Amino acid sequence: MTLRQAALDVRENAYAPYSRFKVGAALRTTSGEVFVGCNVENVAYPEGTCAEAGAIAAMAASGLRDIAEVYVVADSPTPVAPCGGCRQKISEFADQGVVVTLATTDGIEAPTTVAQLLPGAFDASQMDRA
């Protein structure tokens, strides 16, 4: 199964009763495993949690730490990028050159990289004096 198909499939499981804006994400680790996530809203936090965060949490829970590729899909006129928090989470587990494909359900794709999504990302090396 492709990352696109995995993201499209999990997108259908999104819980988005407030925005009705479903997002699906799939990532592949450097060892080849695929993890998926979808957005989840609630009445107290209608923006909800992000699809990318769900996929990363599943990956981390399995004990893996290295992302090789990310795919994010939503039913929108143009591809949507992960929120700032998810960009930081992605950069925590992926090298700056890792491809992140942003896509629509209509098939429009906009490949980018972690570095392009989050220039100047904070990383552990910046805490060397701590």
TAKADA-V56938 format. One record per pair of residues at least 6 apart in sequence whose C-alpha atoms are under 6 Angstrom apart, sorted by the first residue. I is the first residue (numbers start at 1). J is the second residue. D is the distance in whole Angstrom. If there is no record, write none. Layout:
<<I	J	D> <I	J	D>>
This chain:
<<3	26	6> <7	24	5> <7	25	5> <7	26	5> <10	24	6> <11	22	6> <11	23	5> <11	24	4> <11	38	5> <14	22	6> <14	38	5> <14	39	5> <14	40	6> <15	40	5> <15	41	6> <16	41	5> <23	38	6> <23	39	6> <23	73	6> <23	74	5> <24	37	6> <24	38	5> <24	51	5> <24	72	6> <24	73	5> <25	36	6> <25	37	5> <25	51	5> <25	52	5> <25	71	6> <25	72	4> <26	35	6> <26	36	4> <26	70	6> <26	71	5> <27	34	6> <27	35	5> <27	69	6> <27	70	4> <28	34	4> <28	67	6> <28	68	6> <28	69	5> <29	66	5> <29	67	4> <29	68	5> <30	66	6> <30	67	6> <30	68	5> <35	55	5> <36	55	4> <37	51	5> <37	54	4> <37	55	4> <38	51	4> <39	49	5> <39	50	5> <39	51	4> <40	48	5> <40	49	5> <41	47	6> <41	48	4> <53	86	6> <65	93	6> <66	93	5> <66	94	6> <67	93	6> <67	94	5> <69	98	6> <69	99	5> <70	100	5> <71	100	6> <71	101	5> <72	102	5> <73	103	5> <73	104	5> <74	104	5> <74	105	6> <75	104	5> <75	105	5> <76	104	6> <79	102	5> <79	103	5> <79	104	5> <96	114	5> <96	115	5> <97	113	6> <98	113	5> <98	114	6> <99	112	6> <99	113	4> <100	111	6> <100	112	5> <100	113	5> <101	110	6> <101	111	4> <102	109	6> <102	110	5> <103	109	4>>
